[in-house]
Amino acid sequence: MGLLTLVALAGVGASTSEAAAQCSGAGTATGSCPTGVSYEGCCGTSSVVNWCESGYLCEIDCSENAAVAQNSCCETSYNAGCCDPDVTACVCDLDPFCCDPDWGWDSLCVSEAQTDCGGCTACPPPATSCGWSTEGYYDCSSYPSSDPSGANPMSCGGTCTPNCQGKTCGSNGCGGSCGTCSGGTTCNASGLCVASCTPNCQGKTCGSDGCGGSCGSCIAGMSCNASGLCQATCAPQCGGKVCGSDGCGGLCGSCAAGQICTAAGQCQTQCTPSCAGKVCGDDGCGGACGSCAFGLTCSAGQCVTQCTPQCAGKVCGDDGCGGLCGSCPAGSSCNAGQCVAGCTPQCSGQQCGDDGCGGSCGSCASGASCDAGQCVTEECTCVGRQCGDDGCGRVCGYCGPGKECNLTSQLCVDKTTTPAPDTTGGGDGTPSPECPAGQVWSPYAGQCVRGGVPIDGGGNSSGCSGGPGPGAPWLLAGLLAWLALIRRRRRA
């Protein structure tokens, strides 16, 4: 008869073996065939199938099918086999271990089910009810149902009362129908029309099949990702973060409207970078307006010459860049870069620099340097200047013959008078600045010089850079002494 069943009843004695042999499949003969029971059978109870065969009344108790494996064929299990008999038979033919209770349905069985045996479908409920099969007889089924033609009543030996309470389709329990479903819908086990759904587990080993079922589950230490594949379990990393990725494909949170998530996982008000008038430094939004070339440093958004601290041979005092070469211990002070015993710090009228005792009177902000105890803005430039100081102690150029440096404009102008050293300014009538001992004011360079030479020895192409060397004053003094000696000798 080929009845669909996956159970084999145990405990049948030798006295019944001959009778049992008269029943197809796993059916058991229980006696002579009564009137009203056909070969197509009927339901003795909601879970017992009866039919007549070779004069015997055969029976199958479908309730024992509850013990059949219910795991998806694409899901690992400690049980042998899976819920689809056809897939189980195919896989076990390839790999007998998959139907061995000592091995169970492992990942190799799952792989064979997917690649060699037609894939996976959602597991139907166990066949524990008596119902009409598509083969044309009553057999164990997932749901109770009757012959739709009505030729074979569902109940054995008795009248049948149709029941369509709460149903719009399916069997009425007496071989009739409660209705049919329109296109695109199917009748479910509850007798209701629902949208048709085809489970899809193609390329998946776990997760949803799209129809409320499962494509399988993952073993311990593995988790199912969004693609339906088992992967090593990922531990989300959200420590100190309120937004952004958790490192496992998820999020640590989201930001409110008008906010953005920073790379550090923090929400902040959306920012517009501001780099107007800047070539380097912060853009106000955590980014940069640019970077400076080697040897330059960024100060107030501009690239300026980097200051190199000068601490050779010094253990304390000013490093020449607004910092210190070190400090002296209590009870000692800094003198000429060395710590000496006893000192009273002197910072009166000073904003920065050495306090005279190895300490500091303060430091200057970025973009400023310490000059004689005061913080001054560093503006070293010769743009628009032909002569005079560049703002950092260097000369911008020298004026040629018949020209002198105007201190106000720092341009070379026609020389109207021949100024005496140290008394006349740079051609604009202003007094010349005070020069340190051993130096004189040069209207040609627009700064103090030693013996007629600029203090930094520099020069450029804007004028003549030559002049008397450092030995000129000594030569002049020697010449005057020689002339005085000659005059004395003549008088003698």
Number of C-alpha atoms within 10 A of each C-alpha: 12 9 16 16 20 15 18 14 11 6 6 10 9 9 8 13 12 11 19 23 13 18 23 15 17 20 24 24 26 15 15 14 19 13 9 12 20 17 17 20 26 29 28 18 14 19 21 20 26 29 28 24 20 12 16 19 25 26 25 27 25 23 17 17 19 13 11 16 19 17 23 25 34 31 24 24 24 13 19 23 30 29 21 18 15 11 22 20 17 16 27 19 12 14 14 15 19 26 20 14 12 11 14 18 28 20 17 14 27 25 17 21 23 21 12 13 18 13 21 27 22 24 17 14 13 20 23 23 23 30 27 27 16 9 12 11 20 29 34 28 22 17 19 21 26 27 25 19 11 15 12 22 25 32 23 20 14 9 10 14 10 14 14 17 9 10 19 18 20 25 27 25 23 22 21 22 23 19 17 16 16 11 8 10 14 18 19 15 16 12 22 18 20 13 12 13 13 10 17 18 23 15 13 23 28 24 23 19 22 14 13 10 17 25 29 27 22 22 16 8 10 14 18 19 17 12 11 21 18 20 13 13 14 14 9 14 14 16 9 10 19 19 20 21 18 19 13 12 10 11 17 17 16 16 16 10 8 10 14 18 19 16 11 11 22 17 20 14 13 13 13 9 14 14 16 9 9 18 19 19 20 19 19 13 14 9 11 17 17 16 16 16 10 8 11 14 18 21 19 15 22 17 20 18 15 13 14 10 14 14 16 9 10 18 20 25 28 28 21 17 18 23 20 23 20 19 21 19 13 11 12 17 24 27 18 14 25 19 23 16 13 11 17 11 15 14 17 9 9 18 18 22 29 30 22 22 27 30 23 25 19 19 20 18 14 12 18 18 22 24 16 12 21 18 20 14 16 16 12 14 13 17 8 10 18 25 29 30 21 18 14 11 12 19 24 25 28 30 26 18 11 13 19 29 30 26 23 11 15 22 22 28 18 15 18 11 10 11 17 12 12 17 13 19 22 30 25 16 11 13 12 23 17 12 14 11 7 9 18 23 26 27 30 28 32 30 26 25 21 21 20 20 22 25 16 12 12 14 19 14 11 15 18 15 18 14 11 11 11 13 9 13 14 11 10 10 10 11 11 11 10 10 10 10 10 11 10 9 8 7 6 6
